[in-house]
Amino acid sequence: MDATTARALLRDYVVNSLAKPHLSDRDDIFDIGEASSLYSLELVLFFEEKLEIPLDDEDLALTNFATIDAMGSLIERKLQTS
């Protein structure tokens, strides 16, 4: 899967799972109160199971999951190294 497709799937997942159709790619989902630490675990599972992108311990920083843009950058980095 390429980064563009993976990012689109991720964006659809986040927007639908949070029921926020107007969520900006730069909105911090934790700061605006839309996500919890449990949700961050759901995102990790989404990366690993749906996108088939394995994550390392150093990838699990909350800043990598705070915005759709940050997650998109993580997708790009991980796909470049695989």
N, C-alpha and C positions, 0 to 999 in steps of 0.2 A: 504494500500500500504506500502511495506517495504522501508527502507531507500535506499537500493541499486537500486531499481526500480525508486524511486523518483529522485535520483541523476542522473541516466541515462537519464530520461526524461528531467530534468533540463538542463543537458549538451547539449543534442540535441537541445533544445529550444534556448539556448544562442548562440551556434555555428551557427545555421541556421539563427536566427533572426539578428545576427551581420554579417552574411556572412563571417565568419572567421573559416574555417575548421581546421586550424593549431593552434587555440587558445589553450594555455596550461591551465591546471586547476589552475595554480598559477599566470597567467597573470592578472594584475589589469585592468579590462575593462574600468575603469574611467580614470586611469592614462595614458593609451595608446590611449585615445581619441576615443574609440569605443562606449562609452555609455554616456548618459546624465542623468540629474535628471529625465527627462520624462521616460527614459528607466527604471530607478529604480522603478517607479510606475508600469510599465508593469511587472516587475519581481514580485512585490508584488501581483498583480492580478494573475500571473501565479501560485504563491504559493497557494493562497487562492482558486482559481477557478479550476485549472487543477490538482494540487497536493492535494487539499482539506486539506491544512495545514493552519489553522488560525494563524495569526501573531498578537502579542501584540505591543503596542507602543514601548516598550524597544527593540523589535526585529528589528525596522526600522532604526537602525544605518547603515550608509553607509558602514561601515566596514563589515557588514554581507552580503553585496551584491557585494563587490569589486571583488571577484574571485569566480570561480566555487568551489574551495576548501572551501572557507568561507561559501558559500551558502549550500554546502554539510554538513558542520558542523551544520549549522542552522537547516537543515532538520533533522539531527540525534537528536539534542536537542529537537526539537519540537515533534518528534515522540516518544521520550522516556517519555515525560511529558503528552502525551495525552492518 
